[in-house]
Amino acid sequence: MEQYKIDAIAKMFEDAVAEGKLPGAVMLVGNGGKTQFHEAWGYAQLVPTKEPMTKDTVFDIASLSKLVGTWAGIVLLLQEGRLSLDDTLPEMLHHQKMHPALEKVTLWNLLTHTAGLMPGMHPEKFGETRKERIDGLFMLEPPKPLGAQVQYSDLSFIFLGEILAEAMGEKQNFVASEIWNALGMKNTYYNPPEGVYCAATEIKNGVLRRGSVHDETATQLGGVAGHAGVFSTAEDLGKFCAAIMPPTHNPAFSEEWLKKSYTNQTAHLGENRALGWIAYLERPEGNVMGHTGFTGTSIWMDMATGDYLIFLTNRVHPTRDNEYPIPIRRAAFKVAFDAEL
């Protein structure tokens, strides 16, 4: 990426932190596995004491977990022929009881958020164990018709996480860790071990969240879920982006399936959902793909240039009532890609 663009975007984040609009932030820009810019500003924690943000601070990446923790494993199964986009839920989850309306939901529907599922649901009411809670989610009737529209749903990726675990024969956190280790992502976790330096998130019921997942549903599923629960650093997310961007991608990933993943699948519905990803900007030379997370995290990848931008903020600390990252993100996108977000 051109240096003047990097400088302009970095100043936006530096100013936002200096003005108190964000507690802290980390920004990384890279291309082909080479880091062009990596800086941190502000604080990993404001209360009860101030602690500095560092370039290697570990963030709760929220919905970026959908890609880092779930999509990566699913695409490996697709390229190996162990799954098909046309596979239905009963074909992929052989022993899972489910609402009859879910029986025609396909892997493609889940990846594109076209399954008609409700956006989310706290599963603690279904029982005490993780299995009871997952079973309860599978018995929920979809509120929207199958394939009729895009309705973003955490349940889609919770189900994908269960599909990944069944196909691989081990828990999702173990599957994900094997992929992360293979990509050199040494500071990416579900349920980070004690002592890891994490950015603080929200104070809930008088208790500060730091190192435990912010998302309530993921908490109720033991911290391991397809939609949320992953913690990572900007450096590790840069390694992830470099590994999945053709033509210099990691050989573990098929270029064919990566390109399919970055193609808008829902244009006929007036939306820009690819396989797991969002096509923020479509153009013949290559799309700009990415995703965001509720805690204040973002990834963008430019398939035309090979550039990737990672923004990590703890915008929900100490409260989620902070919408400043939205206009900052829009302004950064305009500078980076000469287009409106």
N, C-alpha and C positions, 0 to 999 in steps of 0.2 A: 504494500500500500504506500502511496505517496506520503512523504514525511509531513507535508503541510496538513494533510488530512489527519494523520495521527496526532499531530500537535494540537489541532483545533478540537478534536474529540477529547483528548486528554484534559485540555483546559476546561471543557464543560464539566467533567467529573470533578476535577480539582476544585473548581469554583463552587460546585454544588455542595461539596463537603465543607469547604471553608464558610459557606453561608448557612450551614446547619440544615440543609435540605436532605442530606444523607448522613448517617453516622459515619460511614466509611465506604470505601470502594477499592476494588482491584481491577485493573484493565490489562489485557494482554492482546497483542496483535501479532500474528504470525503468518508464515507462508511456507508450505512444503516442509514443515517440521522445524523451520528456523524462526526463532523469536525476533521480531523487529522492535517490540516495545513491551515492557512489563513494569508496572508501577502500582504502588498502593498509597492511599491517602486516608487520613482520619483514624477512626477507632473501630476495633473489633467489638468493643463493649463500651457503653457510656455509663451504665448504672449496674450495680451500686458503685463501681469504681471505673475510671477510664483506663482502657487497655489499648495499646496501639494496633492499628491494622498493619499487617505485614504482607509481603508478596506471596508468602506460603501459607497464609491463613486458610483454614478449611471451612467451607461454606456448606450449609444446608441448601442444596441446589433445587429443591422442590420439584417442579414439573420437568426440569431438565432430566430428572430420573427416568422419565418415559423413554428418552433416547439412550442415555448413558447406561442405564440399568436394565432396560427391557428390549428396546428396538434392536440393539446390537446383537443380542442372542437370537432374536427372532429372524433377523436377516441371514445369520449364519445357517439356521435350520432351513430357510427357504432356498438358499443357494445349494445346499446339500441334497435338496429334494425330500427332506424329511417332513416338511410342511408345504402346503400349497395355499395360495391366496384364496382358493375356492373351498378350502376345508371348512366344515361347519363346526360349531362348538361341540356337539356330541361326538364328532369324529376325532377331535383333538383332546377332549377331556372325557375319556371313556367311562369313568366311574362317577362322574359328577352329576348329581341330580340338578335339574334346572327347570325354570318356568317354560312351559311349552312354546311361548312366543320367542324364546331364545334359540330354538332348535334349528332355525334357518340362518342364524347369524354366522357370517363367515369371518375368516381371518382378515380379509380385505375390509370388511365393515368395521372391525375393531380398530385397525390401523388408521383408517380414514375418519373415524368418529361418525360413521353413518349407520350405526346399529340401532339408533333410536333410544339409547339408554339414558336414564336420568343423569344429570351432571355429577352427582355424588350422593353418598349416604353414609352416615356414621353407623358402623355395623355392631357397636357394642350392645345394642338392644336384642341382637339375635343369639347371644350367649356369652359365655366366659372364655371359651377357647378360640384360637385363631380359626380352626376348622369350622366351628359353629358359625362364626361370623362370616367366613367366606361362603359357606352353604347358604346363609341368609341372603347374601347379596345376589346369588345365582337364582333365588326364587322371586326376585323383584320383577314385576311386569314392566317392560319398556313403555314409557309414556308416548313415544313417537313411532310412526310406521318405519319399518325397516327400509333403509336405503333412500328415503324420501328427502332427507335434508342432512346437513352437518349439524350435529349437536355435540359440542365438546363434552366429553365425559371421562372422569377419572375411572369409572367402572370399566371402560373399555380396556384400559391398561392394567387394571387390577386383574382382569380376566386373562390378558396377554401374559402377565407374570405367572399365573397359574399354568397356562399352556406351556410356557418355557420350562417351568420346573418339571412338569410331567414328561415332556419330551426328552429332557436331559437326565431324568431320574434322580435329581437332587434338588435341594432347596435353591430358590432363586438367588439368594445372596452368595451361595457357593459358585453357581454358574457365572454370575456377574464378576466375581472376584477372579476367576480363572481367565476371563477375557481381559479384565483390567491389568492383571499381572503380565499377560502376554504382550500388552501394548505399553508396558513400562509405567503404568499408572499406579505408583506406589502409595499415594496418599488419597485414595478413593475408597469409600467404605459405605456399607450399611451399618448402623449402630457403631459409630467410631469408638475405638478403645479409649479408656481413661488416659488422660494426659495429652490428647491431641488438641492443638490450639485452634479452637473453632470461633467463628464469628457468632456473637449472641443474636438471638432472634427475639421473640415476643415475651413479655411478662404476662403470664396467664394465671389468673386466680392467685396473684401474688408470688408466683414462682417464675424465675427467669429461665428461659429455654436456652441452653448452650451445650451443644454436643448431643442433644436428643432431638428427634425429628419434630418440626413445627407442625406439620400437617396432622390434623386430628384423626383422620381415617387411618393413615399410616401408623400412627401411635397405637390405635386400637387393633392393628394387625401385627403388633410386635416390632414395628420399625422397618419391616421388610415388605414392600409392596411394589407392584408394577408401575404405579403412578407417581410415587414420591418415596423419600427415605434415603436417597443417596447424598453423601457428603463428598466434596472434592475441592481441589485447588484450581486456580487459573492455569498453572503449569500442566497439571494432569488433563484438564479439559482441552488445552492446546494440543497435547499428544493425541487425544481422542479425535479431534478435528483433523489433524494431519493424517491419521490412520484411515479416515473414511472419505477422503477427498481425492477422486481420480484426477489425473492419472498416476499420482505419486502415492496412492493409498497403500496400506499394509496388505501384503499378499494373502492374508487370511480372509480378506473380503473380496468378493467377486465384483469386478467393475460393472458387469451387467446389472446386478441387483442393487448396487449403490446408485446407479443412474435411474433405475426404476423407482427407487426410494425418493429421489429428488424431483420426480415428475408430478405435476399437479394431477391428482386423481379425481378431483371433485369440481372441475370447471363447469361441468354440465349442471351442477347445483348452485352455481354462482359463488363458489368458495375456492379456497386455495390450499386445500389439504393434500399433502403428499402421503407417503407411507410413513406415518409417525411424525413427519416434519411439516413445517409450514413453508410454503413457497411465497416468501415476502415480496419478491420481485421476479417476474418471469420475463425472459428475454432469450432470443435465439442463441446467443453466444454462451449462455449458461445462467441458471437461476441463482438467486440469493436465497439460501435456505436458513432456517433457524428455529428457535423456540425460546420461550421465556418461562420463568418460574415465579411463583407468588412471593417468595421471600425477597425478590429483587435481583434475580439472576437472568442472564441472557447469553445466547450464542447466535452469531451470524456467520455463514460461510458463503463465499462468493465462488461459484463453480467456474466462472469465466477466468478469474485471475488467480485463484488458489488462496486468496486472503481469507483469514478467519479472525473474528473479533469476539472477545469474551469480556463481558462486563459482569462483575459480581459485586452486589451491594447487600448490606443487611438492613434493607429499608423497613422491615417490620420491627426493628428494635428502636425503642422499647415498646412501641405500639404499631399495629398494622395501619393506622390512620395516616398514611403518608403516600400521596399520589405523585410526588415530585418526579420519581423515576420515569413516569410515562412521557411527559414532554421532553425530558432530557434524552430519553431513548429515541424519540422521534427526530429530535434535532441531530443526534449523532448519526442516525441512519441517513438523513439527507446529506450530511457532509460526506459520509463514507461512500454512498452509492449514487449520489446526485439524483435522488428520487425521494418522493414522499412515502412515509411508512403508512 
